[in-house]
Amino acid sequence: MKLDRFADVVVNEHRRKVVLITLAVVVLLGFGLPGVTLDTTLEEFRGGTPEHAADGYIAENLSGQAPNSTGAFLVIRSDGNALSKESYRQQLRAQERIRSDPVVGPTLVDDQQPLGIANVVAIVKIRREQGVDPDNITVEPRPSLERQQAAMANLTEREQSLYTGYAVTLVMGDIDHTWPPGGAFATVPTESYLPTDRSAESTAIVVSHRENVSAEELARAQTRMADIVDEEVDGEALVLGDGVIDDELRRSSFDSLAIVGPLAFLFVLLVLLYAYRDGYDVLLGLLGVGLVLVWTFGFMGWADVTFNQLFVAVPVLLMGLSIDYAIHVFMRYREERPPGGEASSVMQVDDGADGEGGPRSIRGAMGAALGGLAGALALVTLTTAAGFSSNLVSGIQPIRQFGLVSAVGILGAFVVFALLIPALKLELDEYLESGGADRRQQAFGTEGGRLSTVLAVPVAGARLSPKAVVAVALVVTLVAAGGAATVDTTFEQEDLLVEETPDWMEGLGPLAPGNYTAQENIAFADNATYIYDGTTTQILVRGDVTRDDTLKRVQAASDRANRTDVVLVLPDNTNGTQSPVRVMANLAEDDESFAEVFEAADGDGDGVPDRNLEELYDAFYEASPDGAANWIQREDGEYVALRIVVPVNGTASEPTITDAIRPAAEPVDGDGLDAIATGQPIMNQAVAEDLFSTVINSFLITLAVVLAVLMAVYRRVEGYASLGAVTLLPVVFAVAWITGSMAALGIPFNVMTGLITSFTIGLGIDYSIHVSERYVYELNRELGTETALERAIIGTGGALLGSTATTAGGIAILGLALLVPLQQFGIITALTILYAFIGSVVVLPSLLVLWTDWADADPTDVPEHVRRREERRR
């Protein structure tokens, strides 16, 4: 459809049908809004990586954790010795209340009740009174909690010290003790536990919750557990678990938006009022933004896309694009219908008619505006949607979904602001003028004054020395690109947790944020060097694990891990790494029958079995069925997998941990075996690596697709494919500028900022296309290069400046958010919009001048016969 035909449909022929059909589509999509669900956990980001699949395999087949359950970690910071008799008694009373509590009790797994060192010491007391040797004491079957409390009441001081040692070294270190996975050091900190006097500054209770409990119930239960322990135990209770962490992730997002949302809206409203100077136009623009958001989030509901932290960027993107579309449509309309009935200096029309349908009537002005803008808006929509769709190649599912939802939202922005809002604008202005109101208004930036003076500077630079302007831009780009290579990529749970609440937020009354402790609690557990999910890595080995050399290679992997600086050292100065070799060797010390088989399998006498492994595994399962199943997986009588567990120091960074543990898997990988390192730190680092790949791949794909589209469209419409490359070049500069700025500001690529290359191209190409389209439009009117450039920059630059100020200023307010990634996202997105504006109004004019000379594109500078030939080609 030709552009004038498109404008005629919207303005005259089917205006009201356009309104009704567009609103009907928005309403239909809006019915999907109730289907949008919120998930602030990080599991969606981790899913899809081999490391995540391996972790799931271990949890299902080689873990002592109860099926369909999720763990919690309740740490007690004692005022004295957390392993004293009095503390033990308090802990058992707290557990009694936890089990019977109406909030906590229903969430607990029946077959895996809370367990702490107090329980094990009480069980040792009971079993010793029954005459059981310490080496043969097991936690399960567990005596009732009442019996444990009775035993604890009679515990002597000597028994407290002795039985604590038994609990840590013999009972919880036994092969049959399979839960919690960290053994004794899931409940006793390796950092402060003193084997000599059996004391520690803190202790922990491990809890299993049912997995089908709702996020809200789980958060309440875990918070309630901490409250109960605080009431019963001398000291301070800290709780770590999916419930409280997810709750903080969720609350911090809402608290951030509750604080910055009104501020951002107020800022945008004030800037729009200044730019439009008309309340009706502001309301129409805001209505359009609201409809675009309904369109987009309604689609999310229909498509069953979960809202997570990443989608905070979607309203930001659509707000920026929608405001840009609205300002361009409204300001171009005003240029065609200026105050006083005279055409503005920027958009002088040749036809001075002012009758119905003329260029200065309401319909004529809107028709001319849409005729001149529809092509640019369509091209912006196509290229921007293509840019964000490049995220579909990402290995991270939420980023793929973000790309899809963004593309749908961008299409919605075009439909709303190229069809619905212009039609409603016509209806409104005709109604108001029929009542005597004068709706002729000055376009922003065309009224002269300081703004026109500022916009005239890049025009002057392009006239006087375009090569110098481009040279300066190239130098700045090269310097920024050098810094861009140093930007880190991170994906850590702590990045999305609130570290501390700024003091000024405490005085916000009902908007004041809640209490956030998860990051502090995680830091305490890591510094105390507990063994839990956050400090445990594993190596999963699958394949023919009965090969003679399997355990030799397993031992080599363990040795390599133990030589790193990250492996956790236990209080007895041994490394925490556990493998089937080490576990079976320990079992052989206590079981003579198994020891015979173990020694027979060791052909060279080095302590590592290297033959008859299937018989060895059979004996292992016979001696300790539960323990063996925790280390070697047997399926239908076949041995198919085993694991190595490497506890690490949680104070080390996740990249450091990953770089140390991944190479440890190499000795056992290949030649019939498949080995992969996993665990929370490694899974997070795998996502960070995928995130970096996404940044690079989406940038390259977006660049290629947008360049191809621009060159094809401009070749078809204007006859110059090279104009597409020229239009895109300032956007490439802006990508280098923003990534260089990230390096200078110390901002890494993370789940939020990793989208910045897509944002830069998506928003930057929008600005550049408007300038190029307007320039070529004026050039084709045979006004000459200088006049075309002046009208393009001053006419379009005012709208771009209004869009830049509104969007960048509104987004920059995210810098006041609670979450650091949101703060970083707000800062760099505001810079991105500013750089896109600079590229389009400062660099692009000089590029267009140089391109015009190179391509001989100015009709006023070519011979008449060449001009006639070009007209025939078009």
Summary of the structure (lengths in Angstrom):
residues: 874
radius of gyration: 34.0
end to end distance: 15.9
largest distance: 113.1
contacts: 3188
relative contact order: 0.12
helix: 66%
strand: 8%
